[in-house]
Structures are given as C-alpha cells and as structure tokens.
Amino acid sequence: MNVTDTIPAAQSLQQQIQRAMTGEQRVLLAWEMSLFVRQLQAARVRQEHPQWSDAEVGRELLRLAFLPAPLPPRLR
C-alpha cells in the first residue's frame, strides 16, 4: 500500500507527465530531487548544530546516508 498525500487526480497527472519524459529527463529529475533532499538535510543539520564547520556538517551527512550501518572506517 502506497502512503501519499497527493490526491488521485494530481497523482494521475504526475504519472502521465513522467511517462512522457525521456529516460534522460527522468534521470535528470531524479538527480535534481536527490540534490534538493541533500540541501534540505544539510540545512537541518546546520540548524541543529550552528557551531559546526562545513566539514563537520559533511561528515554528519555521510553518517546519515549510511544509517543504520556505521560509517566505513575510511570515511570517519
């Protein structure tokens, strides 16, 4: 069962638009969405830890990306 807050008419339109996209367009959309989520996550980390440097924020983003597993030793 999919959990969504999108009304069926909007969901149908989204699917119609996505089906009309080329493979390249879909990959680009996925990449842009991924970058956006990373920016949101970085903003949240910075808000929670305003004293952290960019390097510390980056390390935390890596840690979150690997959850629930620990960071690989070379990334610590």
matplotlib code that plots the C-alpha trace (Angstrom):
import matplotlib.pyplot as plt

x = [0.0, 1.4, 1.1, 0.6, -0.8, -1.3, -4.9, -5.6, -6.1, -2.8, -1.1, -2.5, -1.2, 2.2, 2.3, 1.2, 4.0, 6.6, 5.6, 6.0, 9.6, 12.6, 14.9, 17.4, 14.8, 13.8, 17.4, 17.9, 14.7, 15.9, 19.3, 17.8, 15.4, 18.4, 20.4, 17.4, 17.0, 20.7, 20.3, 17.3, 19.2, 22.3, 20.1, 18.6, 22.0, 23.2, 20.1, 20.6, 24.4, 25.1, 28.6, 29.7, 32.1, 31.3, 33.5, 31.5, 28.2, 29.5, 30.6, 27.2, 25.5, 27.7, 26.8, 23.1, 23.5, 24.9, 22.4, 21.7, 25.2, 28.2, 30.4, 33.1, 36.5, 38.0, 35.2, 35.4]
y = [0.0, 3.4, 6.2, 9.5, 12.9, 13.5, 13.5, 10.8, 13.4, 15.0, 11.6, 10.6, 13.8, 13.2, 9.7, 11.0, 13.6, 11.1, 8.6, 11.2, 12.0, 10.5, 8.3, 11.2, 13.6, 11.1, 10.6, 14.3, 14.8, 12.1, 13.7, 17.2, 15.7, 14.0, 17.2, 19.0, 16.5, 16.8, 20.5, 20.2, 17.7, 19.9, 22.9, 20.8, 19.7, 23.3, 24.4, 21.8, 22.4, 26.1, 25.9, 23.0, 23.6, 22.6, 19.6, 18.5, 19.0, 16.9, 14.2, 14.1, 13.9, 10.9, 9.3, 9.8, 8.4, 5.1, 4.6, 2.2, 0.9, 2.8, 4.9, 2.9, 3.4, 5.4, 8.0, 8.6]
z = [0.0, -1.0, 1.5, -0.2, 0.5, -3.2, -4.5, -7.2, -9.9, -9.2, -8.9, -12.3, -13.9, -12.4, -13.8, -17.2, -17.3, -16.1, -18.8, -21.5, -20.3, -21.9, -19.9, -19.7, -18.4, -15.7, -14.6, -14.5, -12.5, -10.0, -9.7, -9.1, -6.4, -4.8, -4.7, -3.2, -0.4, 0.4, 0.6, 3.0, 5.1, 5.3, 6.3, 9.1, 10.3, 10.3, 12.1, 14.8, 15.0, 14.1, 15.5, 13.2, 10.4, 6.8, 7.2, 10.3, 8.5, 5.6, 7.9, 9.6, 6.1, 5.3, 8.7, 8.0, 4.5, 5.8, 8.6, 10.2, 9.4, 10.8, 8.5, 6.7, 8.5, 5.6, 5.9, 9.6]

ax = plt.figure().add_subplot(projection="3d")
ax.plot(x, y, z, "-o")
ax.set_aspect("equal")
plt.show()
